[in-house]
Amino acid sequence: MCLKQSSGSHSGRSPGRPRSVRRFSTADPKVGRHAHMQTEVGRHAGMQAEVGRYARMQSALGRSVTWGLVAAGSLIIASSAIAQSPDAGQPPQAATKPAPDSPPGASQPATGIGPRLELHPRDFRFGEVWQGLPAEREFTVKNTGDSPLTVVVSSTCGCAVVTAPKSPLAPGESSLFKISYQTGAPGPADRRVTVTTNESHGSTVEIPVQGTVKPLYEIAPSNHISFQRLNVDSRETQSVRIVSKYDKPLNFRIKSGQESGAFEIVLNEVEPGREFHFVATTKPPLQPGWSNAAVLIETGLPDCAPLTISLSAQVPPRVVVQPGQLAVTPQFTRPMQQTVHVEYRSSEPLVIKDITCDLPSVRFELLPPSDLPERDGFDCQEIRVTLPSFADLPAEGGTLVIHTDDEGEFATLTVPIERRTPPARRTVRPPVPPASQPASAPQ
């Protein structure tokens, strides 16, 4: 490219003279093309700017249309709700006042909510009470809903006894029930009583029953006297000691009009108002088997339950076989051994002469007499029995027969052998709460 420079020299110009301007000739075609290209570039940039501005306008317009549609839809919904309201077009009404005959603060049944339980009080904490004295409290259940309420009261144990309230309860109706804690045993109490209703929510309420029962007396060694392995003509005596723990003297006495059965009973006062001895003696002839009796002793305190002393006496037969039967279960995957004990009175010895069994797979052996000491007047002989596996034992089982030298009812002793399958475990389903009653339509 040919450049023409104006006259003058850079190095020779005076400091006060203006700097010369380099000029280009437009007559040169290369210079013209370059200028044209710069013009096209500028025009292209301007078009891009116009496109960006147009896009921003479209975006703003879209947002405006969207918000307009949302506002219009909200206006339509609100207009429809107002038009459907039963109070549309009606003038405002004054607040409803309670009926003149309703006492201030009285709870009125709510409408449209179904059955509702109101329970008062909600716990039973009786503090400290003496053993045998009553501990009880009354509770009120009320239906504050607008449909019938069913009420079921249950206890987790026999020590908390409950009465049943009326059920079902109409709206606004109330009923009473009582919880009584049995204070026969001293110690802390922590039980639960459950109130179950047909409410749609919260259908179960637990009432805690808590307190402490203070011991009124002490019985040693226990309140049970047991006589075991007696003869029909045995006359034996046992006693227990009763000591008062009350802060005042107690007048213990045997309740009159009781039947003591096979026992003679007497209560002796050792220390007035504080210590007593209860004595029981068997009265022959005694009946074979078990004889039982319960003796009630009053404390002398009003409203206090009497203490109970239980008595039992056992007269076993002359010969006893234990166990009375042999069972083979599925756990017997191979032959297993068990021991059969033949016990008899020492005063009437018994000799085992022979042993037989109708199952060839059962083996047995009479063991030599052991050196065990005599137990309460009884001796014992042992038989070792080898039983087959569960799979090898016939379904009908078999019988082990023991032959003795007795000439009466114990000449032959039998021990059944059974093939026993444990019962299938039952599936316990959780209780289904009572179905909720449908709410009645407002009148």
C-alpha positions as CSV (number, residue, x, y, z in Angstrom):
1,M,0.0,0.0,0.0
2,C,1.3,3.4,-1.0
3,L,1.2,6.0,1.7
4,K,1.7,9.7,1.1
5,Q,3.1,11.7,4.0
6,S,2.8,15.5,4.3
7,S,5.8,17.6,4.3
8,G,7.6,18.1,7.6
9,S,9.8,16.1,9.8
10,H,9.2,14.8,13.2
11,S,12.7,15.4,14.3
12,G,12.9,18.8,12.9
13,R,9.6,20.3,14.0
14,S,9.5,23.0,16.5
15,P,8.1,22.1,20.0
16,G,5.5,24.8,19.5
17,R,4.1,23.6,16.2
18,P,1.2,21.1,16.1
19,R,1.9,17.5,15.4
20,S,1.3,16.6,11.7
21,V,-1.6,14.2,11.0
22,R,-0.9,11.2,8.9
23,R,-3.5,10.9,6.2
24,F,-4.4,8.1,3.9
25,S,-5.7,8.3,0.5
26,T,-9.1,6.9,-0.2
27,A,-8.2,6.5,-3.8
28,D,-6.5,3.2,-2.9
29,P,-9.0,0.3,-3.5
30,K,-7.5,-1.7,-0.5
31,V,-8.3,1.0,1.8
32,G,-11.9,1.2,0.6
33,R,-12.5,-2.5,1.1
34,H,-11.2,-2.3,4.6
35,A,-13.5,0.6,5.4
36,H,-16.5,-1.4,3.9
37,M,-15.7,-4.4,6.0
38,Q,-15.7,-2.2,9.2
39,T,-19.1,-0.8,8.2
40,E,-20.5,-4.4,7.7
41,V,-19.2,-5.4,11.1
42,G,-20.8,-2.4,12.8
43,R,-24.1,-3.1,11.0
44,H,-24.0,-6.8,12.1
45,A,-23.4,-5.7,15.7
46,G,-26.4,-3.4,15.5
47,M,-28.6,-6.3,14.3
48,Q,-27.5,-8.5,17.2
49,A,-28.4,-5.7,19.6
50,E,-31.8,-5.4,18.0
51,V,-32.3,-9.2,18.3
52,G,-31.4,-9.1,22.0
53,R,-33.8,-6.3,22.7
54,Y,-36.6,-8.1,20.9
55,A,-35.9,-11.3,23.0
56,R,-36.1,-9.3,26.2
57,M,-39.4,-7.8,25.1
58,Q,-40.8,-11.2,24.4
59,S,-39.8,-12.5,27.9
60,A,-41.3,-9.5,29.6
61,L,-44.5,-9.9,27.6
62,G,-44.7,-13.7,28.6
63,R,-44.4,-12.9,32.3
64,S,-47.1,-10.3,32.1
65,V,-49.5,-12.7,30.3
66,T,-48.7,-15.5,32.9
67,W,-49.4,-13.3,35.9
68,G,-52.5,-12.0,34.3
69,L,-53.9,-15.5,33.8
70,V,-53.1,-16.5,37.4
71,A,-54.9,-13.4,38.7
72,A,-57.9,-14.0,36.5
73,G,-58.1,-17.6,37.6
74,S,-58.0,-16.6,41.3
75,L,-60.7,-14.1,40.7
76,I,-62.9,-16.7,39.0
77,I,-62.4,-19.2,41.9
78,A,-63.2,-16.6,44.5
79,S,-66.3,-15.5,42.7
80,S,-67.5,-19.1,42.4
81,A,-67.0,-19.8,46.1
82,I,-68.9,-16.7,47.0
83,A,-71.8,-17.6,44.7
84,Q,-72.0,-21.1,46.2
85,S,-71.9,-20.0,49.8
86,P,-75.3,-20.4,51.5
87,D,-74.9,-17.0,53.2
88,A,-74.2,-15.2,50.0
89,G,-76.2,-12.1,49.6
90,Q,-77.4,-12.2,53.2
91,P,-76.8,-9.4,55.7
92,P,-74.5,-10.0,58.6
93,Q,-76.0,-11.8,61.6
94,A,-75.4,-11.2,65.3
95,A,-73.4,-13.9,67.3
96,T,-75.5,-16.7,68.6
97,K,-76.1,-16.5,72.4
98,P,-76.4,-19.6,74.7
99,A,-79.9,-20.6,75.8
100,P,-81.1,-18.7,78.8
101,D,-81.4,-21.9,80.8
102,S,-77.8,-23.1,80.2
103,P,-75.6,-22.5,83.2
104,P,-72.4,-20.4,82.6
105,G,-69.4,-22.6,81.7
106,A,-71.5,-25.8,81.0
107,S,-70.0,-27.9,78.1
108,Q,-72.4,-28.3,75.2
109,P,-72.1,-31.3,72.8
110,A,-70.1,-30.2,69.7
111,T,-71.8,-30.8,66.3
112,G,-70.4,-32.8,63.3
113,I,-67.4,-34.3,65.2
114,G,-68.7,-37.8,66.1
115,P,-68.3,-39.3,69.7
116,R,-66.0,-37.6,72.1
117,L,-64.8,-38.8,75.5
118,E,-64.4,-36.5,78.5
119,L,-62.8,-38.3,81.5
120,H,-62.4,-37.0,85.0
121,P,-60.2,-37.5,86.9
122,R,-57.4,-39.0,84.7
123,D,-55.3,-40.8,87.3
124,F,-55.6,-42.8,90.6
125,R,-52.7,-42.0,93.0
126,F,-53.7,-43.2,96.4
127,G,-50.5,-42.4,98.2
128,E,-49.9,-44.7,101.2
129,V,-52.5,-47.1,102.6
130,W,-52.3,-49.9,105.1
131,Q,-52.5,-53.5,103.9
132,G,-56.0,-54.7,103.7
133,L,-57.7,-51.3,103.9
134,P,-59.7,-50.1,100.9
135,A,-58.1,-48.0,98.1
136,E,-60.7,-46.9,95.5
137,R,-61.8,-44.0,93.4
138,E,-64.7,-43.0,91.2
139,F,-64.4,-41.7,87.6
140,T,-66.8,-39.9,85.4
141,V,-67.0,-40.4,81.6
142,K,-69.1,-38.0,79.5
143,N,-69.9,-37.9,75.8
144,T,-69.2,-34.3,74.5
145,G,-69.7,-35.3,70.9
146,D,-72.8,-35.5,68.7
147,S,-73.1,-39.3,68.2
148,P,-73.3,-42.3,70.6
149,L,-70.0,-43.1,72.6
150,T,-69.2,-46.7,73.5
151,V,-67.0,-47.1,76.6
152,V,-65.1,-50.3,77.7
153,V,-62.9,-50.2,80.9
154,S,-60.4,-53.0,81.4
155,S,-57.5,-53.7,83.8
156,T,-54.0,-55.1,83.1
157,C,-54.1,-57.4,86.2
158,G,-56.5,-58.7,88.9
159,C,-55.1,-56.4,91.6
160,A,-57.0,-53.4,90.0
161,V,-60.7,-54.2,89.9
162,V,-63.0,-52.0,87.8
163,T,-66.7,-51.6,87.4
164,A,-68.4,-51.0,84.1
165,P,-69.9,-47.7,83.1
166,K,-73.0,-47.3,81.1
167,S,-72.4,-47.9,77.4
168,P,-73.2,-46.5,74.9
169,L,-73.6,-42.9,76.1
170,A,-75.8,-40.5,74.2
171,P,-74.5,-37.0,73.3
172,G,-74.2,-35.0,76.5
173,E,-74.8,-38.1,78.8
174,S,-72.5,-39.1,81.7
175,S,-71.8,-42.3,83.7
176,L,-69.6,-43.4,86.6
177,F,-67.2,-46.3,87.2
178,K,-65.0,-47.3,90.0
179,I,-61.4,-48.6,90.3
180,S,-60.5,-50.6,93.5
181,Y,-56.9,-51.6,94.1
182,Q,-56.5,-54.9,96.1
183,T,-54.2,-54.1,99.0
184,G,-53.7,-57.6,100.3
185,A,-50.0,-57.6,99.4
186,P,-47.7,-54.9,100.7
187,G,-45.3,-53.0,98.4
188,P,-45.4,-50.3,95.7
189,A,-48.3,-50.3,93.1
190,D,-47.9,-49.2,89.5
191,R,-50.7,-50.6,87.3
192,R,-52.7,-49.3,84.3
193,V,-56.5,-49.3,83.6
194,T,-57.5,-48.8,80.0
195,V,-60.5,-46.9,78.7
196,T,-61.4,-47.8,75.1
197,T,-63.9,-45.9,73.1
198,N,-65.2,-45.7,69.5
199,E,-63.6,-42.3,68.8
200,S,-62.1,-41.9,65.4
201,H,-58.8,-40.6,67.0
202,G,-57.3,-41.3,70.4
203,S,-59.7,-44.2,71.1
204,T,-57.6,-45.5,74.1
205,V,-56.9,-43.7,77.4
206,E,-54.7,-45.2,80.1
207,I,-55.3,-44.4,83.8
208,P,-52.2,-44.9,86.0
209,V,-52.9,-46.6,89.4
210,Q,-50.0,-45.8,91.7
211,G,-49.3,-45.8,95.4
212,T,-47.7,-47.8,98.3
213,V,-49.3,-50.5,100.4
214,K,-47.8,-50.5,103.9
215,P,-47.5,-53.9,105.7
216,L,-50.1,-54.2,108.4
217,Y,-48.6,-57.5,109.7
218,E,-45.8,-60.0,109.1
219,I,-46.4,-63.8,108.8
220,A,-43.4,-66.2,109.2
221,P,-42.4,-68.4,107.6
222,S,-45.4,-67.9,105.2
223,N,-49.2,-67.8,105.0
224,H,-49.2,-71.4,103.6
225,I,-48.9,-74.6,105.7
226,S,-48.4,-77.8,103.7
227,F,-48.3,-81.4,105.0
228,Q,-46.9,-83.9,102.5
229,R,-46.5,-87.7,102.2
230,L,-48.8,-88.5,105.1
231,N,-50.5,-91.7,106.0
232,V,-54.2,-91.9,106.5
233,D,-53.7,-92.1,110.2
234,S,-51.0,-89.3,110.4
235,R,-51.5,-86.6,113.0
236,E,-49.0,-83.7,112.5
237,T,-48.8,-80.1,113.6
238,Q,-47.3,-76.9,112.1
239,S,-47.6,-73.3,113.1
240,V,-46.9,-69.7,111.8
241,R,-46.1,-66.5,113.6
242,I,-48.2,-63.3,113.1
243,V,-46.6,-60.0,114.2
244,S,-48.5,-56.7,113.9
245,K,-46.8,-53.7,112.1
246,Y,-49.7,-51.3,112.8
247,D,-49.2,-48.2,115.0
248,K,-52.0,-49.4,117.3
249,P,-52.8,-52.8,118.9
250,L,-54.6,-55.3,116.7
251,N,-57.1,-57.8,117.9
252,F,-56.5,-60.8,115.6
253,R,-59.2,-63.6,115.8
254,I,-60.3,-66.5,113.6
255,K,-63.5,-65.6,111.8
256,S,-66.4,-67.5,113.2
257,G,-68.5,-70.1,111.2
258,Q,-65.6,-71.5,109.2
259,E,-65.1,-75.1,108.2
260,S,-61.5,-76.2,108.5
261,G,-62.0,-79.7,107.0
262,A,-59.1,-82.1,107.8
263,F,-57.4,-79.7,110.2
264,E,-57.8,-78.5,113.8
265,I,-56.9,-74.8,114.1
266,V,-56.2,-72.5,117.0
267,L,-54.9,-68.9,117.3
268,N,-52.8,-68.2,120.4
269,E,-52.0,-64.6,121.6
270,V,-48.4,-64.4,122.6
271,E,-48.1,-60.6,123.1
272,P,-51.4,-58.7,123.5
273,G,-52.3,-56.7,120.4
274,R,-49.0,-57.5,118.7
275,E,-47.9,-61.1,118.4
276,F,-50.0,-64.3,117.7
277,H,-49.3,-67.9,116.8
278,F,-51.6,-69.8,114.4
279,V,-51.4,-73.6,114.9
280,A,-52.8,-76.3,112.5
281,T,-53.0,-80.0,113.2
282,T,-54.2,-82.8,110.8
283,K,-57.2,-84.9,111.9
284,P,-57.1,-88.6,111.0
285,P,-58.4,-90.5,109.3
286,L,-57.2,-88.5,106.3
287,Q,-58.5,-89.1,102.8
288,P,-56.1,-90.3,100.1
289,G,-54.9,-87.5,97.8
290,W,-55.0,-83.8,98.7
291,S,-57.1,-82.1,101.5
292,N,-57.2,-78.3,101.4
293,A,-58.7,-75.4,103.5
294,A,-58.4,-71.6,103.7
295,V,-58.7,-69.9,107.1
296,L,-59.7,-66.3,107.5
297,I,-58.3,-64.3,110.4
298,E,-59.8,-60.9,111.1
299,T,-57.7,-57.9,112.2
300,G,-60.3,-56.1,114.3
301,L,-60.1,-53.0,112.0
302,P,-63.3,-51.9,110.4
303,D,-63.2,-52.1,106.5
304,C,-60.0,-54.1,106.7
305,A,-59.9,-57.3,104.7
306,P,-59.0,-60.5,106.7
307,L,-55.7,-62.2,106.2
308,T,-55.8,-65.7,104.8
309,I,-53.8,-68.8,105.8
310,S,-54.0,-71.7,103.4
311,L,-53.7,-75.3,104.5
312,S,-53.0,-78.5,102.5
313,A,-52.3,-82.2,103.3
314,Q,-51.2,-84.9,100.9
315,V,-51.9,-88.6,101.5
316,P,-50.2,-90.3,98.5
317,P,-51.1,-93.9,97.5
318,R,-49.0,-96.8,98.6
319,V,-47.2,-96.9,95.2
320,V,-46.5,-94.0,92.9
321,V,-45.0,-94.2,89.4
322,Q,-43.2,-91.0,88.0
323,P,-43.5,-90.0,85.3
324,G,-46.9,-91.3,84.6
325,Q,-46.3,-91.5,80.8
326,L,-43.3,-91.3,78.4
327,A,-43.6,-88.9,75.4
328,V,-41.5,-89.0,72.2
329,T,-41.4,-85.6,70.3
330,P,-40.0,-84.6,66.9
331,Q,-36.8,-83.5,68.8
332,F,-36.0,-87.2,69.3
333,T,-33.9,-87.7,66.2
334,R,-32.1,-90.6,67.7
335,P,-32.8,-93.0,70.6
336,M,-33.0,-91.3,74.0
337,Q,-32.9,-92.5,77.6
338,Q,-35.4,-91.7,80.4
339,T,-35.8,-92.9,84.0
340,V,-39.0,-94.2,85.5
341,H,-39.2,-94.0,89.3
342,V,-41.4,-96.5,91.3
343,E,-41.9,-95.1,94.8
344,Y,-43.5,-97.1,97.6
345,R,-44.0,-96.8,101.3
346,S,-41.0,-98.1,103.4
347,S,-43.4,-99.8,105.8
348,E,-44.9,-101.8,102.9
349,P,-42.0,-102.9,100.6
350,L,-42.6,-103.6,96.9
351,V,-40.7,-106.0,94.7
352,I,-40.5,-105.6,90.9
353,K,-40.7,-109.1,89.4
354,D,-40.7,-108.4,85.6
355,I,-40.9,-105.6,82.9
356,T,-42.4,-106.0,79.5
357,C,-43.2,-103.7,76.5
358,D,-45.3,-104.3,73.3
359,L,-42.7,-102.3,71.2
360,P,-39.6,-104.2,70.2
361,S,-37.7,-100.9,69.6
362,V,-38.1,-100.0,73.4
363,R,-35.3,-101.3,75.6
364,F,-35.4,-101.2,79.5
365,E,-33.3,-102.1,82.5
366,L,-34.1,-102.4,86.2
367,L,-31.3,-100.6,88.1
368,P,-29.9,-101.9,91.4
369,P,-31.3,-100.3,94.5
370,S,-29.7,-96.9,95.2
371,D,-28.2,-95.7,98.4
372,L,-30.5,-92.7,98.5
373,P,-31.9,-92.0,102.0
374,E,-35.5,-92.7,102.7
375,R,-37.7,-89.7,101.7
376,D,-40.6,-89.0,104.0
377,G,-41.2,-92.7,104.6
378,F,-40.9,-93.8,100.9
379,D,-38.3,-95.9,99.1
380,C,-37.7,-96.0,95.3
381,Q,-36.7,-98.3,92.5
382,E,-35.6,-97.0,89.1
383,I,-36.0,-98.3,85.6
384,R,-33.9,-97.0,82.7
385,V,-35.9,-96.9,79.5
386,T,-34.3,-96.3,76.0
387,L,-36.9,-94.9,73.6
388,P,-36.6,-94.9,69.8
389,S,-36.5,-91.8,67.7
390,F,-39.7,-90.0,66.7
391,A,-39.5,-91.4,63.2
392,D,-39.2,-95.0,64.4
393,L,-42.0,-94.9,67.0
394,P,-45.4,-96.1,65.6
395,A,-48.2,-93.5,65.6
396,E,-50.3,-95.6,68.0
397,G,-47.4,-95.7,70.6
398,G,-47.1,-98.5,73.1
399,T,-47.1,-99.4,76.8
400,L,-44.5,-100.3,79.4
401,V,-45.8,-102.8,81.9
402,I,-44.2,-103.3,85.4
403,H,-45.2,-106.5,87.3
404,T,-44.8,-106.5,91.1
405,D,-45.3,-108.9,94.0
406,D,-48.3,-106.9,95.2
407,E,-51.5,-109.0,95.4
408,G,-53.9,-106.1,95.1
409,E,-54.3,-103.0,92.9
410,F,-50.6,-102.5,92.4
411,A,-49.8,-105.9,91.0
412,T,-49.5,-104.4,87.5
413,L,-48.2,-100.8,86.8
414,T,-48.6,-99.4,83.3
415,V,-46.7,-96.5,81.7
416,P,-48.0,-95.3,78.3
417,I,-45.5,-94.4,75.6
418,E,-46.9,-91.7,73.3
419,R,-45.8,-90.2,70.0
420,R,-46.5,-86.5,70.7
421,T,-46.5,-83.7,68.2
422,P,-46.5,-80.1,69.7
423,P,-49.6,-78.2,68.8
424,A,-49.3,-75.5,66.0
425,R,-48.6,-72.1,67.3
426,R,-51.7,-69.8,67.1
427,T,-51.3,-66.4,65.5
428,V,-52.6,-63.8,67.8
429,R,-54.1,-60.9,66.0
430,P,-54.2,-57.5,67.6
431,P,-57.6,-56.4,68.8
432,V,-59.6,-54.3,66.4
433,P,-60.9,-51.0,67.9
434,P,-64.6,-50.4,67.8
435,A,-65.9,-48.9,64.6
436,S,-66.5,-45.1,64.8
437,Q,-70.1,-44.1,64.6
438,P,-70.9,-41.8,61.6
439,A,-71.5,-38.2,62.6
440,S,-75.2,-37.0,62.5
441,A,-76.1,-34.2,60.1
442,P,-76.7,-30.8,61.8
443,Q,-80.3,-30.1,62.4
